[in-house]
Amino acid sequence: KDKIGEGRQSIVYKAITIDDEQVAIKEFKKKTTKNQFDPQSCWNAEQHNLKKCQCDFVIQLLDAINQKGNYWIVMELAEITLSEELEIGDITDDFIWKRFLQILLGLAKVHQQNILHRDLKPENIFIVNDVAKLADFGVSKQQSNFTQRTKTMIGTVCNFSPEKLKCQQYSNKSDVWELGILLYIMITGEHPFYSKNYDTVLLNKLILEGKFKEPNCNQELSQLVHQLLHVNCQERPNVCQIIQLPVVQEKLKKYNLFYFVEQNPEILTASNFCEDCEQDRLKIASYIEKINDRITNETLSYDEVESLMSTLINWETVKSQLQNYYAKKCSIIQMMEQIPKEYQQTVQSMIQLKKNE
């Protein structure tokens, strides 16, 4: 077997099976430091998510092996990565559109399965028979419900979306930001924000303000870059909305890729559902924030907060836990385990209100 690539978590080898088939084998590195990813967790995530997302635009999983604490994944062999393709040069608008659309459709399938990739970059896009395929799901995360958003800092730092950089909760829109960076790199050959001459403070400032050099390209591509790299995640489109853009619909048909949308209509409805749920959650978060502000400013009584909270969650469960706490039958930790995280600050404030009355 020949080594063909290495990352933080794994080494990839080119190998030949007993059936004389060329494949890629990813070997997950053993954990040597506290900060390193757990190989079993990475192996579990990658093989599970690859199985769920199998399609024309996601690298094909052939086998997953776990033997005595060693972990391997066997995949179809790619001829080249997008990063290597870009280094070769000869980048035309046709090339950019075709690769962008292939990556977009792969990401649509991933999001339809309620999975975030979290590390989209040219090195993680494999080219097989002139088709771009998403790979490297080692840091991807499945969400049991897309109303949930994650707050872990995983991925390539210079590709972090503004919301991820600010340690805020982020959703599938963060992958769209990374897709925008990919598109910008394909157009210009440069990263929109990162430069070897920039320090971390300047890099963060550019990302948070969404400041980048205008790409030298046609208006269609330029507008798309600006949409994907919108600083406000609420104004940034999801993959469903991108696919439904007239220019994208036109290009999908031009490059004979519209078949995938026709064969997989769920990639559209799934994204819309995710967006609706996300909007509901944000409304609740905003409402809770206002309640917390009023508690802090002492303009709400305990009874008023209880009345407001009862409209949002199963208040009887929370009330029962509060009563147990006041009666010293449970600890604050036990109580908080029963309460959704977004409401915990409010409930803690309510405890303080009760103590003050």
Sequence and secondary structure as in RCSB ss.txt:
>XXXX:A:sequence
KDKIGEGRQSIVYKAITIDDEQVAIKEFKKKTTKNQFDPQSCWNAEQHNLKKCQCDFVIQLLDAINQKGNYWIVM
ELAEITLSEELEIGDITDDFIWKRFLQILLGLAKVHQQNILHRDLKPENIFIVNDVAKLADFGVSKQQSNFTQRT
KTMIGTVCNFSPEKLKCQQYSNKSDVWELGILLYIMITGEHPFYSKNYDTVLLNKLILEGKFKEPNCNQELSQLV
HQLLHVNCQERPNVCQIIQLPVVQEKLKKYNLFYFVEQNPEILTASNFCEDCEQDRLKIASYIEKINDRITNETL
SYDEVESLMSTLINWETVKSQLQNYYAKKCSIIQMMEQIPKEYQQTVQSMIQLKKNE
>XXXX:A:secstr
 EEEEE SSEEEEEEE TTS EEEEEEE    STTS  HHHHHHHHHHHHHHT STTB  EEEEEEETTEEEEEE
E  SEEHHHHHHH    HHHHHHHHHHHHHHHHHHHHTTEE     GGGEEEETTEEEE   TT EE SSTT  B
    S GGG  HHHHTT  B HHHHHHHHHHHHHHHHHSS SS  TT  HHHHHHHHHHT     SS HHHHHHH
HHHT SSTTTS  HHHHHTSHHHHHHHHHTT HHHHHH THHHHHHHHHHHHHHHHHHHHHHHHHHHHHHHTT S
 HHHHHHHHTTTS HHHHHHHHHHHHTTSS HHHHHHTS HHHHHHHHHHHHHHHH 
